[in-house]
Amino acid sequence: MKNDKPSRINTVDFTNLPFGKIFTDHMVITRYSDKKWSDSEVVPYGPLELMPSISALHYGQTVFEGMKAFLSKDGSSTIYRPDAHSKRINKSLARLDMPELPEAVFMDSLQKLINTDAEWLKKAGQLYLRPFIFATDPYLGVKSSEQYIYALLACPVGPYYTKPLNLKVETTYSRSASGGVGFAKAAGNYAGSLYPTRLAQEAGFDQLIWTDSSTHSYIEESGTMNIMSIIDGTLVTPELSETILAGITRDSVLTLAREMGIKVEERKLKVAEIVDGLKSGKVTEVFGAGTAATIIRFASITEGENKFTLPDLGEKSIAQKIYDELNMIKKGEKADTHGWLKVIV
Ligand SMILES: Cc1ncc(COP(=O)(O)O)c(C=O)c1O
């Protein structure tokens, strides 16, 4: 059911887009019950009518993804690595005891929304896509739901961060722990991170560097990004584990870095190694990688009372070179040799 109201597109200032506050005219809704997904429906973006007893609101059975669509240089609409996002949402769903979302249902929703709101993509150049699934059994018993809604929203967006970031190493609170749901893109992971992040922001930091929950001495990831460092010219990033979200940007960055002849190490990374390297000059860059943030330089890292600033290497930085390469692929300005872009027809 397409919107019969006039589009909101002309009310939006596309030169100044806040992240995640403006939504396109439509959304896609698909429902799960009797062990199957219904056909998806394109409906006007707007309120949903829900029972206050739905289990997502009480027990947090909610998972989501964050991905992007791009307008290619040749005018086509593309989605960046939707197959990888489909696989990851299914990993998250399995861990939260939620039903699998077939890749065909996922792809169909993307196709429908991007085609319906094509004008928004043309105007913005990129859309942030938010697929999410939540439990809708109207039941207060603690058990996995039997009914769910899968919804897809789209936002025209600009950059998530507009300047290099000041990070604080978190050593009191944990984002995830062994045996938990850290590797899943589960809503509850973010709920638990909000309070420590606010404390850090009140102290003047932009984001946290999460560390392992048992010793707080190994770097895991940041709030919305995986973490990369350049140590003696080698790109070193924490190895994936059950406590880290396996970022799709992380995977793209590592792939491009290897192709550019940069040595890559995925291994355990101690906070002390970064701190010592910053003191000695062995660590020349630390940056975050994520869909919303893309690649963003860290300007400083604070551990306890000690703040270490990182030099701005500008165009010469490895982060910038990888960013440029990735950006050109996303915009169709460079050959997509990895098959990362799915063209919407
Ligand atoms: C906690 C966390 N880590 C890492 C990432 C980066 O993942 P991706 O590159 O797939 O966006 C994100 C963003 O989705 C995130 O929320």
The ligand as an SDF file (V2000), in Angstrom:
LIG
                    3D

 16 16  0  0  0  0  0  0  0  0999 V2000
   29.0260   -2.8830   18.2790 C   0  0  0  0  0  0  0  0  0  0  0  0
   29.3930   -2.7290   16.8500 C   0  0  0  0  0  0  0  0  0  0  0  0
   30.5840   -3.1740   16.4230 N   0  0  0  0  0  0  0  0  0  0  0  0
   30.9630   -3.0710   15.1390 C   0  0  0  0  0  0  0  0  0  0  0  0
   30.1180   -2.5090   14.1970 C   0  0  0  0  0  0  0  0  0  0  0  0
   30.5560   -2.4460   12.7600 C   0  0  0  0  0  0  0  0  0  0  0  0
   29.8510   -3.3930   11.9930 O   0  0  0  0  0  0  0  0  0  0  0  0
   29.5290   -3.1410   10.4550 P   0  0  0  0  0  0  0  0  0  0  0  0
   30.8050   -2.8060    9.7990 O   0  0  0  0  0  0  0  0  0  0  0  0
   28.9640   -4.4230    9.9670 O   0  0  0  0  0  0  0  0  0  0  0  0
   28.5770   -2.0140   10.4110 O   0  0  0  0  0  0  0  0  0  0  0  0
   28.8780   -2.0190   14.6020 C   0  0  0  0  0  0  0  0  0  0  0  0
   27.9610   -1.4090   13.6260 C   0  0  0  0  0  0  0  0  0  0  0  0
   27.1530   -2.0750   13.0820 O   0  0  0  0  0  0  0  0  0  0  0  0
   28.4870   -2.1390   15.9490 C   0  0  0  0  0  0  0  0  0  0  0  0
   27.2940   -1.6970   16.3600 O   0  0  0  0  0  0  0  0  0  0  0  0
  1  2  1  0
  2  3  1  0
  2 15  2  0
  3  4  2  0
  4  5  1  0
  5  6  1  0
  5 12  2  0
  6  7  1  0
  7  8  1  0
  8  9  2  0
  8 10  1  0
  8 11  1  0
 12 13  1  0
 12 15  1  0
 13 14  2  0
 15 16  1  0
M  END
$$$$
